[in-house]
Amino acid sequence: MRRALYIRIACLLLGAGLAAAPLPALAFSRVKDLVEVEGIRDNMLVGYGLVVGLNGSGDSLKNAPFTQQSLQTMLERMGVNTRGTTMQTKNVAAVMVTANLPAFAASGTRIDISVSALGDAKSLQGGTLLVTSMFGADGQIYAVGQGPVAIGGFTAGGDAASVTRGVPTAGRIANGAIVEREIGFALASQRSLRLSLRNPDLTTASRIASALNAYIGGNVAEATDPATVRLTVPDGYPKGVMGLLTDLEQVKVDPDETARVVIDEQSGVIVMGADVRISTVAIAQGNLTIRVTETPQVSQPAPFSNTGTTTTVPRTQIQIDDGKGNKMAVLHEGVSLQSLVDGLNALGVGPRDIISILQAIKAAGALQADIQVIG
């Protein structure tokens, strides 16, 4: 009897301990998804070239003199002299070629390139990019591109109508460029690294530094500013810098975020963070809307009538909405994002009106968040 009582008490204590234990947060993210290692980055390349083999959809040489000059220069390199002649071909288009050179891309590897028409070409369908040198920001050649262009759109038409789907004047060439020059970065010899936060934040930077120090067991990470965490490579760490970064990338951190409302006025899109709060405020919304509808009708005389003519009789309908049915709503202090959205939806307002309401709440000092307007 006493043994059963001890077992029951132990189970109750164990249950109380599990209930008091903090539950794991669901907002944890890997350090790999929050930061970028300074020096490990892509580099942008750009080049100018010619696409040939177009079915009459290329540049008109009269309106694109740079295409004619490029074509003449290329033919002269092939031993063909076209100076002083009139060229009428429309199977050639001048294009700009762009690409991203990945970090540590070795010489001889291939990368994807994008091709975009520069002149008045109608389509790049069926075209082939000729050998094009691709330059970096320092003016050096880092890759050479060539190959058939694949586009995601098309255009077709006749004498009376035409249709265009997608963008036929831009395309891609998969593995279309060969890397000719490597960008050196001695990662293995680094003794100190800087981790750049993708979304700079004071709290997030401090949490990352604390989590990395707790994982390593020493003071190896320091948050120097909201966007940077300085990492010192410990001496004798297994597998060196690569092993250290591989291990630290998987460390879990709970990132913090600023309460922010992002508004795109062009499209009417509104995005609000979870920490957006407002103070007690009363909101009323009402607009004067006047709708005028014209539905003219045709009036004809009776059959076999010798008098009267066919005429158009105007019919105008006017509707006025002065917002009398809209009421004032009160949003209490400290309401959550869901309550804010529910309150605005209860007023029957659309995205355009919500933008004006949020800006007015911010002007009244009741919105505890930053408003960022884009577009």
C-alpha positions, -999 to +999 in steps of 0.1 A: +000+000+000+028+024+010+048+014-022+018+023-044+015+056-027+052+064-033+048+055-070+018+078-073+036+107-057+067+102-079+044+103-110+028+135-098+062+151-093+074+140-127+043+153-144+047+187-126+083+189-137+074+182-173+047+208-172+070+234-157+097+227-183+098+253-211+084+241-244+108+244-274+101+275-296+090+269-331+106+300-345+142+288-343+163+291-374+197+278-384+226+302-384+231+292-420+197+308-429+204+340-410+239+350-420+263+351-449+301+346-445+319+377-457+340+368-488+318+339-499+297+357-525+287+357-561+301+382-586+281+397-614+293+395-650+281+413-681+289+411-718+277+424-752+272+399-780+252+389-811+224+364-815+222+350-851+198+326-868+166+345-861+137+340-885+133+376-896+126+388-860+160+404-853+171+441-853+164+463-882+199+476-890+186+510-900+172+516-865+200+498-846+233+510-860+252+493-832+240+460-845+253+468-879+287+479-866+290+448-845+281+426-874+306+443-897+334+440-871+326+403-866+327+396-904+360+415-908+375+392-882+363+363-904+379+378-934+348+393-950+348+430-959+314+446-958+324+482-953+304+506-975+277+481-984+241+482-974+231+454-951+194+444-949+195+413-928+170+409-899+183+376-886+207+392-862+201+409-828+224+427-804+220+414-769+233+420-734+245+389-716+245+386-678+255+360-653+264+354-617+298+339-610+294+317-579+320+318-552+349+294-556+339+286-592+369+268-607+383+275-642+366+253-667+332+249-649+300+261-666+275+286-654+240+297-667+237+330-685+208+353-694+204+370-728+183+402-733+177+420-766+192+455-769+177+468-801+142+465-817+142+427-822+108+411-820+119+377-807+150+357-799+134+324-806+156+299-825+187+322-821+222+312-812+246+334-792+280+338-807+311+338-785+308+366-760+333+377-734+318+384-700+335+410-678+335+417-641+334+450-623+372+453-626+371+450-664+387+416-665+372+387-685+360+359-662+338+338-685+330+332-722+295+324-733+280+308-764+250+286-773+214+283-784+190+307-766+159+292-749+130+317-744+099+314-722+075+334-744+064+336-780+048+360-804+026+353-834+004+374-856-012+382-889-024+412-908-052+421-885-042+406-851-012+394-831-006+378-797+024+378-774+029+355-745+056+360-720+088+379-730+102+366-763+131+391-763+148+376-732+160+341-726+186+318-709+213+295-719+218+266-694+255+260-688+261+285-716+293+300-703+327+286-693+346+301-664+380+313-676+393+331-645+389+322-608+384+347-581+408+339-553+398+337-517+419+317-492+392+306-469+412+279-452+439+303-441+415+328-425+419+332-387+390+356-383+357+357-402+328+381-403+292+369-404+268+393-421+232+392-411+207+391-439+182+411-418+203+433-394+190+434-359+206+441-325+189+413-306+194+387-334+231+395-336+236+391-299+217+359-298+238+345-327+270+354-308+257+338-276+246+306-293+279+302-311+299+307-279+277+283-261+282+257-288+320+261-290+324+265-253+345+297-255+344+334-264+349+330-302+320+351-314+313+388-308+284+410-322+302+441-333+271+458-348+235+449-357+247+435-391+279+418-382+292+390-359+329+386-358+341+350-355+376+340-343+388+305-355+400+285-325+435+270-328+435+233-336+398+231-344+391+197-362+390+202-400+399+238-397+378+267-409+356+245-431+348+222-402+341+252-379+317+268-404+300+234-412+293+229-375+282+264-367+258+266-396+235+241-379+233+260-346+197+270-339+189+307-330+156+324-323+157+355-345+140+387-334+123+411-358+112+447-358+074+454-357+069+467-393+041+473-417+052+471-454+028+488-479+030+486-517+009+514-529+011+503-566-005+469-561-023+475-528-004+447-510-001+451-472+022+429-450+022+433-412+046+415-388+034+395-359+046+421-333+026+450-346+005+465-318-017+496-315-029+517-287-066+524-281-080+541-311-114+547-327-117+543-365-145+554-389-143+551-426-167+564-452-163+575-488-187+593-511-191+571-543-212+583-573-218+557-600-232+569-634-243+541-657-253+548-693-275+522-710-288+538-742-317+520-760-327+520-797-362+532-805-377+521-838-409+530-856-437+505-860-435+480-889-446+493-923-448+528-909-442+556-933-433+581-906-407+580-878-371+572-878-348+549-858-332+568-830-312+562-798-329+571-765-304+578-737-309+560-703-289+572-674-288+556-639-271+574-610-263+556-577-249+575-547-232+558-517-224+582-490-212+556-464-242+561-440-241+524-430-205+525-419-199+527-382-171+537-359-150+508-345-129+509-314-096+489-313-084+485-277-048+489-265-024+462-272-045+443-297-027+417-318-023+415-355-053+392-359-075+417-339-063+446-360-071+428-392-105+416-379-113+452-368-104+466-402-124+439-420-154+446-398-155+481-412-158+467-447-128+485-461-105+473-489-067+473-492-065+509-505-086+522-476-066+501-451-034+518-463-048+552-456-062+540-422-028+525-411-010+557-421-036+578-402-032+555-371+006+560-374+002+598-376-020+597-345+008+579-326-013+548-319+006+523-342+036+508-325+054+498-356+074+512-385+056+518-418+077+511-449+061+522-482+075+506-513+066+510-550 
